[in-house]
Amino acid sequence: MNKNILKKEVDTFNKNKKELIKTKENKFVLIKETKIIGTYNSQKSAVVTGIKKFGNTPFLVKKISEKEEKPNFAFGLI
């Protein structure tokens, strides 16, 4: 598997992490490439939105938190 498949998404999260924590802590962010699509109250809502918008292509859903939580959800990797 390509290790860089979600590099843009992870870089986008890391670049915006401080601001996201200030304003949206404990929500879930949906990121496609370098764009933050939105924040959601549940992981399920973020995933469903991602699938509806992007189908079977890679996108990242990650909990906004000071503490790093793994695993996170990535869709379209297969």
Residue frames as a rotation matrix with the C-alpha (Angstrom) as fourth column:
MET 1
0.577 0.817 0.000 0.00
0.817 -0.577 0.000 0.00
0.000 0.000 -1.000 0.00
ASN 2
-0.057 -0.547 0.835 1.18
0.483 -0.747 -0.457 3.50
0.874 0.377 0.307 -0.79
LYS 3
-0.305 -0.149 -0.941 2.26
0.951 -0.103 -0.292 5.14
-0.053 -0.983 0.173 2.49
ASN 4
-0.943 -0.162 -0.289 1.53
0.155 -0.987 0.045 8.58
-0.293 -0.002 0.956 1.07
ILE 5
-0.550 0.767 0.330 -2.08
0.706 0.216 0.674 7.89
0.445 0.604 -0.661 0.08
LEU 6
0.586 0.797 -0.146 -3.51
0.744 -0.459 0.485 10.23
0.319 -0.393 -0.862 2.76
LYS 7
-0.389 -0.861 -0.329 -0.49
0.921 -0.376 -0.106 12.52
-0.032 -0.344 0.938 3.09
LYS 8
-0.667 0.182 0.723 -2.36
0.153 -0.916 0.372 15.61
0.729 0.358 0.583 1.84
GLU 9
0.398 0.917 0.016 -5.24
0.096 -0.059 0.994 14.95
0.912 -0.394 -0.112 4.23
VAL 10
0.479 -0.294 -0.827 -2.98
0.872 0.271 0.409 14.35
0.104 -0.917 0.386 7.25
ASP 11
-0.655 -0.749 0.105 -0.88
0.743 -0.663 -0.094 17.42
0.140 0.016 0.990 6.42
THR 12
-0.341 0.628 0.699 -4.07
0.007 -0.742 0.670 19.50
0.940 0.233 0.249 6.12
PHE 13
0.681 0.576 -0.452 -5.24
0.415 0.205 0.886 18.26
0.603 -0.791 -0.099 9.52
ASN 14
0.111 -0.733 -0.671 -1.90
0.991 0.027 0.134 18.99
-0.080 -0.680 0.729 11.17
LYS 15
-0.727 -0.377 0.574 -1.72
0.510 -0.856 0.084 22.47
0.460 0.354 0.815 9.61
ASN 16
-0.241 0.764 0.599 -5.18
-0.311 -0.645 0.698 23.33
0.919 -0.018 0.393 10.99
LYS 17
-0.165 0.190 -0.968 -5.12
0.642 0.765 0.041 21.31
0.748 -0.615 -0.248 14.23
LYS 18
-0.867 -0.221 -0.447 -4.66
0.496 -0.484 -0.722 24.17
-0.057 -0.847 0.528 16.70
GLU 19
-0.791 0.611 -0.022 -7.55
-0.603 -0.773 0.194 26.17
0.101 0.167 0.981 15.27
LEU 20
-0.158 0.742 -0.652 -9.77
-0.226 0.615 0.755 23.09
0.961 0.267 0.070 15.02
ILE 21
-0.435 -0.053 -0.899 -9.09
0.761 0.511 -0.399 22.23
0.480 -0.858 -0.182 18.67
LYS 22
-0.984 0.036 -0.175 -9.96
0.067 -0.835 -0.546 25.80
-0.165 -0.549 0.820 19.71
THR 23
-0.577 0.777 -0.250 -13.27
-0.813 -0.576 0.086 25.82
-0.077 0.253 0.964 17.87
LYS 24
0.310 0.724 -0.616 -14.35
-0.814 0.537 0.220 22.20
0.491 0.434 0.756 17.26
GLU 25
-0.706 -0.676 0.212 -12.70
-0.686 0.578 -0.441 19.96
0.175 -0.457 -0.872 19.88
ASN 26
-0.676 0.317 0.666 -14.21
-0.151 0.824 -0.546 16.46
-0.722 -0.469 -0.509 20.21
LYS 27
0.574 0.763 -0.298 -15.99
-0.509 0.048 -0.859 16.70
-0.641 0.645 0.416 16.86
PHE 28
0.068 -0.507 0.859 -14.95
0.567 0.728 0.385 14.83
-0.821 0.461 0.337 13.72
VAL 29
0.064 -0.145 -0.987 -13.42
-0.607 -0.791 0.077 16.52
-0.792 0.594 -0.138 10.70
LEU 30
0.599 0.132 0.789 -13.82
0.534 0.668 -0.517 15.33
-0.596 0.732 0.330 7.11
ILE 31
0.119 -0.670 -0.732 -10.88
-0.519 -0.671 0.530 16.16
-0.846 0.317 -0.428 4.87
LYS 32
0.747 0.036 0.664 -10.46
0.529 0.574 -0.626 15.51
-0.404 0.818 0.409 1.14
GLU 33
0.263 -0.790 0.553 -7.00
0.756 -0.187 -0.627 16.27
0.599 0.583 0.548 -0.21
THR 34
-0.772 -0.632 -0.070 -6.20
0.547 -0.604 -0.580 19.79
0.324 -0.486 0.812 1.09
LYS 35
-0.480 0.682 0.551 -9.78
-0.406 -0.730 0.550 20.86
0.778 0.041 0.627 1.83
ILE 36
-0.944 0.328 0.027 -11.65
0.089 0.333 -0.939 20.65
-0.317 -0.884 -0.344 5.11
ILE 37
-0.648 0.755 0.103 -15.12
0.294 0.123 0.948 19.64
0.703 0.644 -0.301 4.01
GLY 38
0.236 0.743 0.626 -16.77
-0.469 -0.477 0.743 20.05
0.851 -0.469 0.236 7.41
THR 39
-0.899 -0.391 0.197 -16.96
-0.349 0.368 -0.862 19.06
0.264 -0.844 -0.468 11.05
TYR 40
0.011 0.894 -0.448 -19.53
-0.300 0.430 0.851 16.68
0.954 0.126 0.273 12.48
ASN 41
0.233 0.185 0.955 -20.82
-0.964 -0.083 0.252 15.61
0.126 -0.979 0.159 15.87
SER 42
0.572 -0.020 0.820 -20.27
-0.290 0.930 0.225 11.92
-0.767 -0.367 0.526 15.13
GLN 43
-0.584 -0.810 0.052 -17.82
-0.340 0.302 0.891 9.85
-0.737 0.502 -0.452 13.16
LYS 44
-0.314 0.552 0.773 -20.75
0.707 0.679 -0.198 8.17
-0.633 0.485 -0.603 11.41
SER 45
0.711 0.619 -0.335 -22.08
0.288 -0.690 -0.664 11.50
-0.642 0.376 -0.668 10.10
ALA 46
0.176 -0.746 -0.642 -18.67
-0.680 -0.564 0.469 12.45
-0.712 0.354 -0.607 8.75
VAL 47
-0.721 -0.456 0.522 -18.17
-0.031 0.773 0.634 9.07
-0.693 0.441 -0.571 7.07
VAL 48
0.062 0.837 0.543 -21.64
0.764 0.310 -0.565 9.04
-0.642 0.450 -0.621 5.50
THR 49
0.745 0.168 -0.646 -21.08
-0.147 -0.902 -0.405 12.54
-0.651 0.397 -0.647 4.13
GLY 50
-0.219 -0.935 -0.278 -17.69
-0.650 -0.072 0.756 11.53
-0.727 0.347 -0.592 2.75
ILE 51
-0.630 0.041 0.775 -19.10
0.397 0.875 0.276 8.48
-0.667 0.482 -0.568 1.00
LYS 52
0.455 0.879 0.141 -21.98
0.635 -0.209 -0.744 10.50
-0.624 0.428 -0.653 -0.47
LYS 53
0.707 -0.191 -0.681 -19.68
-0.378 -0.916 -0.135 13.26
-0.598 0.353 -0.720 -1.73
PHE 54
-0.007 -0.914 -0.406 -16.65
-0.954 -0.116 0.277 11.26
-0.301 0.389 -0.871 -2.84
GLY 55
0.784 0.353 -0.510 -17.73
-0.517 0.826 -0.224 7.64
0.343 0.439 0.830 -3.31
ASN 56
0.890 -0.453 0.041 -14.98
0.390 0.806 0.446 5.04
-0.235 -0.381 0.894 -3.20
THR 57
0.335 -0.832 0.442 -12.04
0.232 -0.382 -0.895 7.44
0.913 0.403 0.065 -3.13
PRO 58
-0.283 -0.528 -0.800 -9.67
0.886 0.175 -0.429 8.19
0.367 -0.831 0.419 -0.25
PHE 59
0.179 0.221 0.959 -10.73
-0.226 -0.939 0.258 10.75
0.957 -0.263 -0.118 2.34
LEU 60
-0.716 -0.528 -0.457 -9.94
0.356 0.286 -0.889 11.22
0.601 -0.799 -0.017 6.01
VAL 61
0.541 0.761 0.359 -12.24
-0.123 -0.352 0.928 11.40
0.832 -0.546 -0.097 9.02
LYS 62
-0.420 -0.779 -0.465 -10.41
0.513 0.218 -0.830 12.25
0.748 -0.587 0.309 12.23
LYS 63
0.606 0.570 -0.555 -11.45
0.768 -0.239 0.594 13.16
0.206 -0.786 -0.583 15.76
ILE 64
0.169 -0.482 0.860 -10.39
-0.028 -0.874 -0.485 16.67
0.985 0.058 -0.161 16.73
SER 65
0.969 0.105 -0.225 -8.53
0.201 0.202 0.959 16.23
0.146 -0.974 0.174 19.99
GLU 66
0.488 -0.835 0.255 -5.36
-0.873 -0.470 0.134 17.29
0.008 -0.288 -0.958 21.77
LYS 67
-0.120 -0.463 0.878 -4.69
-0.483 0.800 0.357 13.60
-0.868 -0.381 -0.319 22.42
GLU 68
-0.482 -0.126 -0.867 -3.85
-0.863 0.237 0.445 11.55
0.149 0.963 -0.223 19.34
GLU 69
0.088 0.597 0.797 -6.39
-0.530 0.706 -0.470 8.78
-0.843 -0.381 0.379 18.87
LYS 70
-0.551 -0.276 -0.787 -5.84
-0.816 0.376 0.440 5.81
0.175 0.885 -0.432 16.59
PRO 71
-0.693 -0.314 0.649 -7.19
0.685 -0.004 0.729 4.29
-0.226 0.949 0.218 14.49
ASN 72
-0.370 0.581 -0.725 -9.00
-0.423 -0.800 -0.426 6.90
-0.827 0.149 0.542 12.46
PHE 73
0.325 0.615 0.719 -11.27
0.402 0.598 -0.693 6.21
-0.856 0.514 -0.053 9.53
ALA 74
-0.497 -0.398 -0.771 -10.07
-0.597 -0.488 0.637 6.42
-0.629 0.777 0.005 5.95
PHE 75
0.389 0.754 0.529 -12.33
0.019 0.567 -0.823 5.32
-0.921 0.330 0.206 3.12
GLY 76
0.950 0.121 -0.287 -11.54
-0.277 -0.090 -0.957 4.24
-0.142 0.989 -0.052 -0.41
LEU 77
0.097 -0.993 0.064 -8.16
-0.877 -0.054 0.478 2.71
-0.471 -0.103 -0.876 0.21
ILE 78
-0.357 -0.166 0.919 -9.05
0.061 0.978 0.200 -0.64
-0.932 0.128 -0.339 -1.35
